[in-house]
Amino acid sequence: MTSEIDPKQEFERVLKLAEYDIDYSTDHPILNDLSKLAAHVAGMPISQINLLGPNTQWTLSSFGIDIQQMPRNESICQFTILETEFFEANGLDSDQRFKNRDYVKGDLQLKYYFGVPITTKDGHNIGSICVMDNKLNKFPSEKIEMLSIIGNNVLTILDQIKSMKELKQEIEEMEESSKKLTHDIRGPINGIIGLARIADEQIKEGNFEDIASINEMIHKSSSSLIDLAEEILGTHKQDINANPILKYITLKDLQNKLQTLFDPQAESKNLKFEVRCGLEHRDLKFSKQHLLQIIGNLITNAVKFTPEEGTVKVNLDIETNEFGAQLKISIQDTGIGMLEEQVSNLVKKEDAISSIGTNKERGFGFGFQLAKRLIQSLNGTLEINSERGVGTTINVSLHVASELSVLAT
């Protein structure tokens, strides 16, 4: 007996079908052998492999009939997906549910239908595999299991296609993480290389006084790169449906990390680089999610567009209220600055804008857009104030999970 549709179960079924993300506009020849096999097993001239969406029956493969889709409420398979084993209709031309359908009273003159549901591992009937005949018939009971096995093979293929899509997406995410890593550490590494060249020049000139301090700066910066790399490479591993594991940092520690990480860039370009933080909440712990990527990209851009003898200043502060903590970041440079139109384009455009730094540093326009995207993902705000020939100030505000918010809950 056919069951009634349960709205909750139907919604869950449709969601499960959506997970497969099937492109119904393309052919699926990989399933053709299975539809042909189903017809051969049944000894009938027509077979179909169908998936049933909310309003449409989509035919992924068929044998003996050429059809791609039909309204779900006109199909026979709409009844099959309500069953646990099979649905059979013998005498379609006398069945009130089907006798006026085109496939019965039209050229096909179908009189018999037998279908088994295609059932996912968690029990959702997303479609069916069916056989049909234009004369009265009876499906052999000993072959029902064989048709069910064919249906299981259809599901296996769909699962494989789904897995391949997920694997492809994961590979793309890994490649994106690799691009982020390459981009984000380019600046710090160039800074380290610059310091090494300075040290080499000092040695050649016989000036050994600053070698120790330069070597210590190189060592600290190299160590800080590990934190940045771990943050970037760890991003794509997080489950999209899971809450990220928050790692905490203090304002003081963030100040030290930024100073250590980006000192070499500034030093190699003979810039004055300074990171300051507010005193009131400098020891308050807050989430460091994406902070090194956001601030680091903005600092690298500031260094890139500031000529030698210039200045890059970073100010960090925490503002607290009953709702938690706001991290305030200000990055100010004495660089080449931008016209109002340039600022507008930079903020509005989603695509990277490639440009060259004051020392002809290679740029891909990736840094600012990445920082902007991460700020948006954290529901933060970004503001740019710039004047051509004077410099640029970027202000960022981020709500961060802190000890205060943890205590409040």
KEKE-3310 file (N, C-alpha, C; in steps of 0.2 Angstrom, whole numbers, plus 5000, padded with zeros to 4 digits):
npx = (5004:5002:5010:5006:5012:5024:5027:5039:5048:5048:5054:5067:5071:5072:5082:5092:5094:5098:5111:5118:5119:5116:5118:5106:5105:5114:5120:5121:5130:5136:5127:5120:5122:5117:5103:5100:5103:5093:5081:5084:5085:5072:5065:5058:5053:5056:5065:5070:5080:5077:5077:5069:5064:5058:5047:5049:5052:5067:5075:5089:5094:5089:5081:5074:5065:5064:5066:5067:5063:5048:5033:5033:5020:5014:5020:5024:5033:5033:5025:5032:5044:5038:5037:5045:5050:5045:5035:5021:5011:4998:4989:4988:4980:4967:4968:4964:4973:4982:4977:4974:4986:4999:5008:5001:4989:4994:5006:5015:5007:5007:5005:5010:5019:5034:5043:5058:5063:5077:5088:5096:5110:5106:5092:5084:5073:5078:5075:5071:5072:5065:5054:5045:5030:5021:5011:5000:5008:5019:5030:5043:5045:5057:5066:5066:5075:5086:5084:5084:5097:5103:5098:5105:5117:5116:5115:5127:5136:5131:5135:5149:5151:5147:5157:5168:5166:5167:5180:5187:5183:5189:5203:5204:5202:5213:5223:5220:5223:5237:5240:5237:5246:5258:5257:5255:5267:5277:5280:5286:5297:5304:5308:5317:5326:5331:5337:5347:5355:5359:5366:5376:5383:5387:5397:5406:5411:5418:5411:5405:5397:5383:5379:5375:5363:5355:5355:5348:5336:5332:5331:5320:5310:5309:5305:5292:5286:5281:5270:5261:5260:5255:5242:5236:5237:5229:5216:5208:5205:5195:5179:5165:5153:5156:5160:5174:5189:5194:5208:5218:5224:5234:5234:5246:5254:5250:5255:5269:5271:5268:5277:5289:5287:5286:5296:5308:5304:5301:5314:5323:5319:5322:5313:5303:5296:5283:5274:5261:5251:5236:5235:5226:5219:5229:5232:5222:5214:5209:5201:5212:5208:5211:5218:5232:5233:5224:5229:5242:5242:5238:5248:5259:5255:5255:5269:5274:5269:5275:5288:5307:5314:5302:5287:5278:5265:5257:5243:5235:5221:5209:5192:5179:5163:5146:5143:5154:5170:5179:5191:5202:5210:5223:5231:5244:5252:5266:5265:5263:5250:5232:5220:5203:5195:5202:5202:5189:5187:5195:5188:5176:5177:5178:5187:5205:5217:5230:5246:5261:5274:5284:5297:5297:5291:5284:5267:5251:5238:5231:5232:5225:5211:5210:5211:5200:5190:5191:5189:5175:5170:5171:5162:5166:5172:5179:5188:5195:5206:5214:5227:5233:5251:5253:5249:5241:5228:5222:5208:5202:5189:5184:5174:5178:5180:5182:5189:5180:5168:5167:5166:5154:5145)
npy = (4994:5011:5024:5040:5056:5063:5078:5083:5073:5073:5085:5083:5073:5079:5088:5079:5074:5086:5087:5080:5087:5087:5089:5091:5095:5089:5075:5058:5046:5036:5029:5022:5009:5002:5005:4999:4986:4984:4983:4972:4962:4962:4959:4967:4981:4994:5005:5016:5027:5037:5053:5061:5077:5092:5096:5090:5076:5069:5062:5052:5042:5032:5018:5012:5023:5040:5053:5066:5073:5076:5083:5080:5077:5070:5059:5041:5036:5044:5038:5027:5031:5032:5020:5006:4994:4991:4997:4993:4993:4987:4987:5001:5009:5008:5013:5025:5035:5036:5034:5045:5050:5056:5046:5035:5036:5041:5039:5029:5020:5014:5000:4994:4995:4994:4997:5001:5009:5020:5021:5030:5028:5033:5031:5038:5040:5044:5043:5032:5016:5010:4999:4996:4992:4990:4981:4971:4964:4955:4956:4946:4938:4933:4941:4953:4956:4957:4968:4978:4977:4983:4996:4999:5000:5011:5021:5019:5024:5037:5041:5040:5050:5061:5061:5063:5076:5082:5079:5086:5099:5100:5099:5110:5120:5117:5121:5134:5138:5135:5145:5156:5155:5156:5169:5176:5174:5179:5193:5194:5184:5190:5201:5195:5190:5203:5208:5198:5202:5214:5211:5204:5214:5222:5213:5212:5225:5225:5229:5224:5227:5227:5215:5205:5209:5210:5197:5191:5197:5191:5178:5178:5183:5172:5162:5167:5166:5153:5153:5160:5152:5141:5145:5149:5137:5129:5133:5128:5116:5116:5111:5115:5116:5116:5124:5135:5130:5140:5150:5159:5175:5188:5207:5212:5201:5200:5212:5210:5199:5204:5215:5207:5199:5207:5217:5214:5216:5230:5235:5230:5239:5251:5257:5265:5256:5253:5245:5248:5246:5248:5251:5248:5235:5226:5214:5206:5191:5186:5180:5174:5172:5172:5184:5187:5185:5195:5207:5206:5206:5219:5226:5222:5228:5241:5243:5240:5251:5262:5273:5273:5278:5281:5279:5267:5264:5254:5253:5245:5241:5238:5239:5237:5231:5227:5218:5211:5211:5223:5223:5235:5241:5250:5255:5265:5274:5283:5283:5282:5285:5287:5292:5298:5291:5279:5273:5271:5261:5251:5247:5243:5234:5216:5209:5205:5218:5221:5228:5238:5240:5254:5250:5243:5231:5215:5212:5205:5210:5203:5203:5214:5211:5199:5201:5210:5201:5192:5200:5203:5191:5189:5198:5211:5228:5240:5254:5266:5279:5291:5300:5307:5306:5309:5299:5284:5278:5264:5258:5246:5237:5224:5212:5202:5186:5185:5183:5190:5188:5175:5173:5179:5170)
npz = (5000:4996:5005:5013:5010:5021:5027:5033:5032:5018:5015:5021:5013:5000:5003:5005:4992:4986:4990:4982:4971:4957:4939:4929:4917:4908:4900:4906:4903:4910:4917:4908:4904:4915:4915:4903:4907:4917:4910:4902:4912:4917:4905:4898:4887:4890:4901:4915:4924:4937:4946:4959:4961:4970:4962:4950:4940:4935:4922:4922:4915:4901:4893:4878:4877:4875:4885:4895:4907:4917:4924:4942:4948:4938:4936:4938:4946:4957:4966:4969:4976:4989:4994:5003:4997:4983:4969:4960:4945:4936:4921:4917:4909:4914:4927:4938:4942:4932:4919:4910:4906:4895:4892:4893:4886:4874:4861:4866:4874:4886:4898:4909:4924:4934:4948:4959:4973:4974:4987:4999:5010:5023:5022:5014:5000:4985:4972:4958:4950:4936:4926:4911:4901:4886:4886:4897:4911:4922:4935:4938:4954:4958:4953:4958:4968:4960:4953:4963:4967:4955:4957:4968:4963:4955:4965:4971:4960:4960:4972:4971:4961:4968:4978:4971:4967:4979:4983:4973:4976:4988:4985:4977:4988:4995:4986:4986:4999:4998:4989:4997:5007:5000:4996:5008:5015:5007:5008:5022:5020:5010:5017:5027:5018:5013:5025:5027:5016:5020:5031:5025:5017:5028:5034:5023:5023:5035:5046:5061:5071:5071:5067:5076:5081:5069:5065:5076:5074:5061:5065:5074:5066:5057:5065:5068:5056:5056:5064:5056:5045:5050:5053:5041:5034:5042:5040:5029:5034:5043:5048:5039:5045:5058:5073:5073:5081:5094:5096:5107:5110:5117:5117:5119:5115:5102:5097:5099:5090:5077:5076:5076:5065:5054:5054:5047:5034:5034:5038:5028:5018:5023:5031:5044:5056:5067:5080:5091:5106:5115:5133:5143:5141:5137:5141:5140:5134:5118:5103:5090:5078:5061:5062:5060:5046:5041:5047:5043:5029:5026:5032:5024:5012:5015:5018:5005:4997:5002:5001:5003:5018:5024:5034:5044:5054:5066:5076:5089:5099:5112:5114:5126:5130:5136:5128:5124:5116:5106:5093:5088:5075:5067:5053:5048:5035:5027:5013:4995:4993:4988:4976:4978:4969:4967:4980:4981:4971:4975:4987:4983:4972:4969:4963:4962:4961:4952:4956:4957:4969:4977:4977:4965:4969:4967:4964:4966:4969:4978:4991:4999:4995:5000:5014:5015:5012:5023:5034:5032:5033:5046:5051:5052:5051:5038:5034:5024:5023:5013:5005:4990:4988:5001:5011:5018:5028:5036:5044:5055:5062:5073:5080:5093:5100:5117:5134:5141:5135:5136:5150:5152:5147)
capx = (5000:5006:5010:5005:5018:5025:5030:5045:5052:5049:5059:5073:5073:5074:5088:5097:5095:5101:5118:5121:5121:5116:5117:5101:5105:5119:5119:5124:5130:5139:5121:5116:5122:5112:5096:5099:5103:5087:5076:5086:5083:5064:5062:5053:5056:5058:5067:5072:5083:5074:5077:5063:5065:5051:5042:5050:5055:5072:5078:5096:5096:5083:5082:5068:5061:5068:5062:5072:5059:5041:5031:5032:5014:5011:5024:5022:5038:5031:5022:5038:5048:5035:5038:5051:5052:5043:5028:5019:5004:4997:4983:4988:4974:4961:4970:4962:4979:4987:4974:4974:4992:5001:5012:4996:4984:4997:5009:5018:5002:5010:5000:5013:5025:5036:5049:5060:5066:5084:5088:5102:5112:5102:5085:5080:5072:5079:5073:5069:5074:5059:5054:5038:5029:5015:5006:5000:5014:5020:5037:5045:5047:5064:5070:5065:5081:5091:5082:5086:5104:5104:5096:5110:5123:5115:5117:5135:5138:5129:5139:5156:5151:5147:5163:5173:5165:5169:5187:5189:5183:5195:5209:5204:5203:5220:5227:5219:5227:5243:5241:5237:5252:5263:5256:5256:5273:5281:5283:5291:5303:5308:5311:5322:5332:5334:5341:5353:5359:5362:5372:5382:5386:5391:5403:5411:5414:5421:5407:5402:5393:5376:5378:5372:5356:5352:5354:5343:5330:5331:5329:5314:5305:5309:5301:5285:5283:5278:5263:5257:5259:5250:5235:5234:5236:5224:5210:5204:5204:5190:5173:5161:5147:5158:5162:5181:5192:5197:5215:5218:5231:5233:5235:5253:5257:5249:5260:5276:5271:5268:5283:5294:5286:5286:5302:5313:5301:5303:5321:5326:5317:5324:5307:5302:5290:5281:5267:5259:5245:5233:5238:5221:5217:5234:5233:5215:5214:5204:5202:5216:5206:5213:5221:5238:5232:5221:5234:5249:5242:5237:5255:5263:5253:5258:5276:5275:5268:5279:5295:5312:5314:5295:5285:5272:5263:5251:5240:5230:5217:5203:5186:5175:5156:5142:5142:5161:5176:5180:5198:5202:5216:5224:5238:5245:5259:5267:5266:5261:5243:5227:5215:5197:5192:5206:5200:5182:5187:5198:5184:5170:5179:5179:5193:5211:5220:5238:5250:5269:5276:5288:5303:5295:5289:5279:5261:5246:5232:5228:5232:5219:5205:5209:5210:5193:5185:5191:5185:5168:5168:5171:5157:5170:5171:5185:5188:5201:5207:5220:5228:5239:5257:5253:5249:5235:5227:5216:5205:5198:5185:5182:5171:5182:5178:5187:5188:5174:5162:5167:5164:5147:5141)
capy = (5000:5017:5029:5047:5060:5066:5085:5084:5068:5075:5090:5080:5069:5084:5091:5074:5074:5092:5086:5077:5093:5084:5093:5088:5098:5086:5068:5054:5040:5031:5025:5019:5001:5000:5006:4993:4980:4983:4981:4965:4958:4962:4956:4973:4985:5001:5006:5022:5029:5044:5056:5065:5083:5094:5097:5087:5070:5070:5055:5052:5037:5028:5013:5011:5029:5046:5058:5069:5075:5077:5085:5075:5075:5066:5053:5035:5035:5048:5033:5022:5033:5032:5013:5003:4989:4992:4999:4989:4995:4983:4990:5008:5012:5007:5015:5032:5039:5036:5032:5050:5053:5055:5040:5029:5036:5043:5034:5024:5015:5010:4997:4990:4998:4991:5001:5000:5015:5021:5023:5032:5024:5035:5029:5043:5038:5050:5042:5025:5013:5006:4995:4997:4988:4992:4976:4969:4960:4953:4956:4939:4939:4931:4946:4959:4958:4959:4975:4982:4977:4988:5002:5000:5001:5017:5025:5019:5028:5044:5043:5041:5057:5066:5061:5066:5083:5085:5079:5091:5105:5100:5100:5118:5123:5116:5125:5141:5138:5136:5152:5161:5154:5159:5176:5180:5174:5182:5199:5192:5181:5195:5205:5191:5190:5209:5208:5194:5205:5220:5208:5202:5220:5224:5209:5214:5231:5224:5232:5218:5229:5226:5208:5201:5211:5208:5189:5190:5199:5186:5172:5179:5183:5166:5158:5169:5164:5147:5154:5162:5147:5136:5148:5148:5130:5126:5136:5124:5109:5117:5108:5121:5116:5116:5130:5135:5130:5147:5150:5165:5179:5195:5212:5212:5196:5201:5217:5207:5195:5208:5218:5203:5196:5212:5221:5213:5220:5237:5236:5229:5245:5257:5261:5265:5252:5252:5243:5250:5244:5251:5248:5246:5228:5223:5207:5202:5186:5186:5175:5177:5169:5176:5191:5187:5186:5201:5213:5205:5208:5226:5229:5221:5233:5248:5243:5240:5257:5267:5274:5272:5283:5282:5276:5263:5263:5250:5254:5240:5243:5234:5242:5232:5233:5222:5212:5208:5215:5225:5225:5241:5241:5256:5255:5271:5274:5289:5281:5286:5287:5285:5296:5296:5286:5273:5271:5268:5255:5246:5245:5240:5228:5210:5206:5208:5224:5221:5235:5238:5244:5259:5247:5238:5224:5211:5212:5202:5213:5198:5204:5218:5208:5193:5204:5212:5195:5189:5205:5202:5184:5190:5203:5217:5234:5242:5261:5269:5287:5291:5307:5306:5310:5310:5292:5280:5275:5259:5257:5240:5235:5217:5209:5196:5182:5186:5181:5193:5185:5168:5173:5181:5165)
capz = (5000:4996:5011:5012:5010:5027:5025:5036:5029:5011:5016:5022:5007:4995:5005:5004:4985:4984:4992:4976:4966:4950:4934:4925:4910:4905:4899:4911:4900:4914:4919:4902:4905:4921:4913:4898:4911:4920:4905:4900:4918:4917:4899:4895:4882:4893:4908:4917:4930:4938:4952:4960:4965:4973:4957:4943:4939:4931:4920:4921:4909:4899:4888:4874:4877:4875:4889:4900:4913:4917:4931:4946:4949:4932:4935:4942:4951:4963:4971:4970:4982:4995:4996:5005:4992:4976:4967:4954:4943:4930:4919:4918:4906:4918:4933:4938:4943:4926:4912:4906:4905:4888:4891:4893:4880:4868:4856:4870:4876:4892:4902:4915:4927:4940:4950:4965:4975:4975:4993:5002:5016:5028:5022:5010:4993:4981:4965:4957:4944:4934:4920:4909:4895:4883:4887:4903:4913:4929:4937:4942:4961:4960:4950:4962:4971:4955:4951:4969:4966:4950:4960:4973:4959:4953:4971:4972:4955:4962:4978:4968:4958:4974:4982:4966:4967:4986:4982:4968:4980:4994:4981:4976:4994:4997:4981:4988:5005:4996:4986:5002:5010:4996:4995:5014:5018:5002:5011:5027:5018:5007:5022:5029:5013:5013:5031:5026:5011:5024:5035:5021:5016:5034:5034:5018:5025:5041:5052:5064:5077:5070:5064:5081:5081:5063:5065:5081:5070:5056:5069:5077:5061:5054:5070:5068:5050:5057:5066:5051:5040:5053:5053:5034:5032:5046:5038:5025:5037:5047:5045:5037:5049:5065:5076:5073:5088:5095:5099:5110:5111:5120:5113:5120:5111:5095:5096:5098:5084:5071:5076:5074:5059:5048:5055:5042:5028:5034:5038:5021:5014:5027:5034:5052:5057:5074:5082:5097:5108:5121:5139:5147:5140:5134:5144:5139:5129:5113:5098:5085:5071:5054:5063:5057:5039:5040:5048:5040:5022:5026:5034:5018:5007:5018:5016:4998:4994:5006:4999:5008:5024:5026:5041:5044:5061:5068:5082:5091:5105:5113:5117:5129:5133:5139:5122:5122:5114:5099:5092:5084:5071:5063:5050:5044:5031:5023:5006:4989:4994:4983:4974:4980:4965:4968:4986:4980:4967:4980:4992:4979:4968:4972:4960:4964:4957:4952:4956:4958:4974:4976:4975:4960:4972:4963:4967:4963:4971:4981:4999:5001:4994:5005:5020:5015:5013:5030:5038:5030:5036:5054:5052:5054:5046:5036:5032:5021:5022:5009:5001:4986:4990:5009:5014:5019:5035:5036:5051:5055:5068:5073:5086:5094:5106:5122:5141:5144:5132:5139:5157:5151:5145)
cpx = (5004:5005:5008:5012:5019:5030:5038:5050:5053:5054:5066:5076:5075:5081:5094:5099:5099:5109:5122:5123:5121:5114:5112:5101:5110:5117:5123:5125:5133:5133:5118:5116:5118:5105:5095:5099:5096:5081:5077:5083:5075:5061:5057:5057:5058:5060:5070:5075:5081:5076:5072:5064:5058:5046:5043:5053:5060:5075:5085:5098:5090:5085:5075:5063:5066:5064:5067:5069:5052:5039:5030:5025:5010:5015:5021:5027:5037:5028:5028:5042:5045:5035:5045:5054:5051:5036:5027:5012:5003:4990:4983:4982:4968:4962:4968:4968:4983:4984:4974:4981:4995:5005:5007:4992:4987:5001:5012:5013:5004:5004:5003:5019:5027:5043:5051:5064:5074:5085:5095:5104:5108:5095:5081:5079:5072:5077:5071:5072:5068:5059:5046:5037:5022:5010:5005:5005:5014:5027:5039:5048:5054:5069:5070:5071:5086:5090:5084:5093:5106:5103:5102:5116:5122:5117:5124:5138:5137:5134:5146:5156:5151:5154:5169:5173:5168:5177:5190:5189:5188:5201:5210:5205:5210:5225:5226:5223:5234:5245:5241:5244:5258:5263:5258:5263:5279:5285:5288:5297:5307:5312:5317:5328:5335:5339:5347:5358:5363:5368:5378:5386:5390:5397:5408:5415:5418:5417:5403:5398:5386:5374:5373:5364:5352:5351:5349:5336:5327:5328:5322:5308:5304:5304:5293:5282:5279:5271:5258:5255:5254:5243:5232:5232:5230:5217:5205:5202:5198:5183:5168:5155:5149:5160:5170:5184:5196:5203:5215:5225:5229:5236:5243:5257:5256:5254:5267:5276:5272:5274:5289:5293:5287:5292:5306:5310:5303:5310:5325:5324:5319:5318:5307:5296:5289:5274:5266:5252:5243:5235:5232:5219:5223:5235:5227:5216:5208:5206:5207:5214:5207:5216:5228:5238:5229:5226:5240:5248:5241:5244:5259:5261:5256:5265:5278:5274:5271:5286:5300:5312:5307:5294:5279:5271:5257:5249:5234:5227:5211:5198:5181:5168:5153:5142:5149:5166:5177:5187:5198:5210:5217:5231:5239:5252:5260:5269:5264:5254:5239:5223:5208:5194:5196:5203:5193:5182:5190:5193:5178:5172:5180:5186:5199:5214:5227:5241:5257:5270:5282:5295:5302:5294:5284:5273:5255:5239:5228:5227:5226:5213:5204:5208:5203:5189:5185:5188:5178:5166:5167:5166:5160:5169:5178:5184:5195:5201:5214:5221:5234:5245:5258:5253:5242:5234:5221:5214:5200:5195:5183:5179:5175:5180:5184:5185:5182:5168:5161:5164:5156:5142:5141)
cpy = (5006:5022:5036:5051:5064:5072:5085:5079:5070:5080:5088:5076:5074:5087:5086:5074:5080:5091:5083:5082:5090:5089:5090:5090:5094:5078:5064:5047:5034:5027:5021:5012:4999:5000:5000:4987:4978:4981:4974:4960:4957:4959:4961:4978:4992:5001:5013:5022:5036:5046:5061:5071:5086:5094:5093:5080:5070:5063:5056:5047:5034:5023:5012:5017:5035:5052:5060:5071:5076:5080:5079:5072:5071:5060:5047:5034:5039:5043:5028:5024:5033:5025:5011:4998:4990:4994:4996:4992:4991:4985:4998:5012:5012:5010:5023:5037:5040:5036:5038:5053:5051:5048:5034:5030:5039:5037:5028:5018:5011:5007:4994:4994:4994:4995:5000:5007:5015:5025:5024:5028:5026:5035:5034:5040:5044:5049:5034:5023:5009:5003:4996:4993:4991:4987:4974:4964:4958:4953:4950:4941:4938:4936:4952:4961:4960:4966:4980:4982:4983:4995:5004:5003:5009:5022:5025:5024:5036:5046:5044:5048:5062:5067:5064:5074:5086:5085:5085:5098:5106:5102:5108:5122:5123:5120:5132:5143:5139:5143:5157:5161:5157:5166:5179:5179:5177:5188:5198:5189:5186:5200:5202:5191:5197:5210:5204:5198:5211:5217:5206:5208:5223:5220:5211:5220:5231:5227:5226:5220:5227:5219:5204:5203:5209:5201:5187:5191:5194:5180:5173:5179:5176:5161:5160:5167:5157:5148:5156:5157:5142:5139:5147:5141:5126:5128:5131:5117:5110:5114:5115:5122:5116:5123:5130:5134:5137:5146:5158:5168:5185:5200:5213:5207:5197:5207:5214:5203:5199:5212:5213:5200:5201:5217:5220:5216:5227:5239:5235:5235:5251:5261:5260:5261:5251:5250:5245:5247:5247:5247:5245:5238:5224:5216:5203:5197:5186:5181:5178:5174:5174:5182:5192:5188:5192:5207:5212:5207:5216:5229:5228:5226:5240:5248:5244:5247:5263:5267:5274:5279:5285:5279:5272:5261:5259:5251:5249:5242:5239:5239:5237:5235:5227:5216:5209:5213:5217:5227:5230:5241:5247:5255:5261:5271:5281:5287:5285:5288:5286:5291:5294:5290:5279:5270:5267:5262:5249:5243:5241:5234:5222:5207:5209:5213:5223:5227:5233:5243:5250:5256:5242:5231:5221:5211:5209:5204:5208:5200:5208:5214:5202:5196:5207:5206:5192:5193:5204:5196:5184:5196:5210:5223:5237:5249:5263:5276:5288:5298:5305:5310:5311:5303:5290:5278:5271:5258:5251:5239:5228:5215:5202:5192:5183:5183:5184:5190:5178:5168:5175:5176:5159)
cpz = (5000:5002:5009:5013:5017:5025:5027:5033:5021:5011:5017:5016:5001:4997:5004:4996:4983:4986:4986:4970:4959:4945:4929:4918:4905:4904:4904:4908:4904:4917:4914:4902:4910:4919:4908:4902:4914:4916:4903:4906:4918:4911:4897:4891:4884:4900:4909:4923:4932:4945:4953:4964:4968:4968:4951:4944:4934:4929:4918:4916:4908:4894:4885:4874:4878:4879:4894:4907:4912:4924:4936:4948:4944:4932:4939:4947:4957:4968:4973:4976:4989:4998:4999:5001:4985:4975:4960:4952:4936:4928:4920:4915:4909:4925:4933:4939:4936:4919:4907:4904:4898:4887:4891:4887:4874:4864:4860:4872:4881:4896:4908:4917:4933:4942:4957:4967:4976:4982:4996:5008:5022:5027:5018:5002:4988:4974:4964:4951:4942:4927:4918:4902:4892:4882:4895:4905:4920:4931:4941:4949:4962:4957:4953:4965:4966:4953:4957:4969:4961:4953:4965:4969:4957:4959:4972:4967:4957:4968:4976:4965:4963:4977:4977:4966:4974:4986:4978:4972:4985:4991:4980:4982:4996:4992:4983:4994:5003:4993:4992:5006:5007:4996:5002:5017:5013:5005:5017:5025:5014:5012:5025:5024:5013:5019:5030:5021:5015:5028:5031:5019:5022:5035:5030:5020:5032:5047:5055:5070:5077:5068:5069:5081:5075:5063:5070:5077:5065:5060:5071:5072:5057:5058:5069:5062:5051:5060:5061:5046:5043:5053:5046:5032:5036:5044:5035:5028:5042:5044:5044:5042:5056:5067:5076:5080:5089:5098:5101:5110:5114:5116:5113:5115:5104:5093:5094:5092:5078:5071:5074:5067:5053:5049:5049:5035:5028:5034:5032:5016:5017:5029:5041:5053:5065:5075:5089:5099:5114:5128:5143:5147:5136:5136:5143:5133:5125:5107:5093:5078:5065:5056:5060:5049:5037:5041:5044:5032:5022:5028:5027:5013:5009:5016:5009:4995:4998:5004:5004:5012:5026:5032:5040:5051:5061:5075:5084:5098:5106:5117:5120:5131:5135:5134:5121:5121:5107:5098:5087:5081:5067:5060:5046:5041:5028:5016:5001:4989:4988:4982:4977:4976:4966:4974:4985:4976:4971:4984:4989:4975:4972:4969:4962:4959:4958:4952:4958:4964:4972:4975:4969:4963:4968:4967:4963:4965:4975:4989:5001:5001:4999:5012:5021:5016:5020:5035:5038:5034:5043:5056:5054:5049:5044:5033:5030:5020:5019:5005:4997:4988:4997:5012:5015:5026:5034:5043:5050:5062:5068:5080:5087:5100:5111:5129:5143:5141:5135:5146:5157:5150:5151)
residu = (MET:THR:SER:GLU:ILE:ASP:PRO:LYS:GLN:GLU:PHE:GLU:ARG:VAL:LEU:LYS:LEU:ALA:GLU:TYR:ASP:ILE:ASP:TYR:SER:THR:ASP:HIS:PRO:ILE:LEU:ASN:ASP:LEU:SER:LYS:LEU:ALA:ALA:HIS:VAL:ALA:GLY:MET:PRO:ILE:SER:GLN:ILE:ASN:LEU:LEU:GLY:PRO:ASN:THR:GLN:TRP:THR:LEU:SER:SER:PHE:GLY:ILE:ASP:ILE:GLN:GLN:MET:PRO:ARG:ASN:GLU:SER:ILE:CYS:GLN:PHE:THR:ILE:LEU:GLU:THR:GLU:PHE:PHE:GLU:ALA:ASN:GLY:LEU:ASP:SER:ASP:GLN:ARG:PHE:LYS:ASN:ARG:ASP:TYR:VAL:LYS:GLY:ASP:LEU:GLN:LEU:LYS:TYR:TYR:PHE:GLY:VAL:PRO:ILE:THR:THR:LYS:ASP:GLY:HIS:ASN:ILE:GLY:SER:ILE:CYS:VAL:MET:ASP:ASN:LYS:LEU:ASN:LYS:PHE:PRO:SER:GLU:LYS:ILE:GLU:MET:LEU:SER:ILE:ILE:GLY:ASN:ASN:VAL:LEU:THR:ILE:LEU:ASP:GLN:ILE:LYS:SER:MET:LYS:GLU:LEU:LYS:GLN:GLU:ILE:GLU:GLU:MET:GLU:GLU:SER:SER:LYS:LYS:LEU:THR:HIS:ASP:ILE:ARG:GLY:PRO:ILE:ASN:GLY:ILE:ILE:GLY:LEU:ALA:ARG:ILE:ALA:ASP:GLU:GLN:ILE:LYS:GLU:GLY:ASN:PHE:GLU:ASP:ILE:ALA:SER:ILE:ASN:GLU:MET:ILE:HIS:LYS:SER:SER:SER:SER:LEU:ILE:ASP:LEU:ALA:GLU:GLU:ILE:LEU:GLY:THR:HIS:LYS:GLN:ASP:ILE:ASN:ALA:ASN:PRO:ILE:LEU:LYS:TYR:ILE:THR:LEU:LYS:ASP:LEU:GLN:ASN:LYS:LEU:GLN:THR:LEU:PHE:ASP:PRO:GLN:ALA:GLU:SER:LYS:ASN:LEU:LYS:PHE:GLU:VAL:ARG:CYS:GLY:LEU:GLU:HIS:ARG:ASP:LEU:LYS:PHE:SER:LYS:GLN:HIS:LEU:LEU:GLN:ILE:ILE:GLY:ASN:LEU:ILE:THR:ASN:ALA:VAL:LYS:PHE:THR:PRO:GLU:GLU:GLY:THR:VAL:LYS:VAL:ASN:LEU:ASP:ILE:GLU:THR:ASN:GLU:PHE:GLY:ALA:GLN:LEU:LYS:ILE:SER:ILE:GLN:ASP:THR:GLY:ILE:GLY:MET:LEU:GLU:GLU:GLN:VAL:SER:ASN:LEU:VAL:LYS:LYS:GLU:ASP:ALA:ILE:SER:SER:ILE:GLY:THR:ASN:LYS:GLU:ARG:GLY:PHE:GLY:PHE:GLY:PHE:GLN:LEU:ALA:LYS:ARG:LEU:ILE:GLN:SER:LEU:ASN:GLY:THR:LEU:GLU:ILE:ASN:SER:GLU:ARG:GLY:VAL:GLY:THR:THR:ILE:ASN:VAL:SER:LEU:HIS:VAL:ALA:SER:GLU:LEU:SER:VAL:LEU:ALA:THR)
# end
